[in-house]
Amino acid sequence: MEPVLIVSSDEKKGEMLRQILDPGRCEGIISAKTAGQSRELYHRYDLGLAIINSPLTDCQAEELAEELLENTGAGVILLTSPECEEQAEKRLLPLGGYVMAKPISKKIFLKAVRLMVAMRMRVQRINGENLRLQKKIDDIRIINRAKYVLMEYLSMTEQQAHRYLEKQAMDLRLTKLEVAKNLLSTYDG
């Protein structure tokens, strides 16, 4: 798992959170006392999880949680007072954040951490699949553009252009995409 960021203006509570987490399961646990320090760290590291212990001395913890959710792929858990829990949930749940009212039990906290890690892994898989599909769409666009070039410059029908690309790929032992790119560089230059 990627690094975990613990943000706590209260050093003792930050250390307690650090001890609850299993350092063996995390690449590293990094700490910050302020939102400003947190910003420096999340720009430097690809965080897997951020745990924010409210209140913070330099900004509202909810603002930092929202910022992390919008600007990183990290799972975010906000620990807040029972009075602020509902308001924080309204703000953070739609963004994928998790809010826990203090005091927290170790068992429930670790379940929340595992939940956020599982959600992050799922989102990463979905993002990977989206990238794969986007590449496939881009490849199809290039091949279609090559077909239209053949249709325009060589007066082929779409079926003839398709067959031409397939035959060239087979004869030259290239992919249709490579043939299409070569053709486009020749005609669209």
PECOR-V225969 format. One line per field, one symbol per residue. ss: DSSP state (@ for helix, = for strand, . for the rest). phi: phi as a letter, one per 20 degrees, with the letter a starting at -180 (. if undefined). burial: I if it has 9 or more other C-alpha atoms within 8 Angstrom, else O. A space follows every 10 residues. Layout:
ss->???
phi->???
burial->???
//
This chain:
ss->...=====.. @@@@@@@@@@ ..@@@...== ==..@@@@@@ @@@@....== ===....... @@@@@@@@@@ @...====== .@@@@@@@@@ @@@@@..=== =....@@@@@ @@@@@@@@@@ @@@@@@@@@@ @@@@@@@@@@ @@@@@@@@@@ @@@....@@@ @@@@@@@@@@ @@...@@@@@ @@@@@@@..
phi->.fgddddbfe gffffffgff fegfedfrdd cbecfffffg fffedefebc ddeeedfdaf fffffffffe dceffcddec fgfegffffg eegfenecdc eefdegffff ffffffffff ffffffffff ffffffffff ffffffffff ffedleefff ffffffffff felcefffff ffffffeej
burial->OIIIIIIIIO OOIIOOIIOO OOIOOIIOIO IIIIIOIIOO OIOOOIIIII IIIIIIOOII IIOIIIOIIO OIIIIIIIII IOOOIOOIIO IIIOIIIIII IOOOOOOOII OIIOOIIOII OOOOOOOOOO OOOOOOOOII OIIOIIIIII IOOOOIOIOO IIOOIIOIII OOOIOIIIII IOIIOOOOO
//
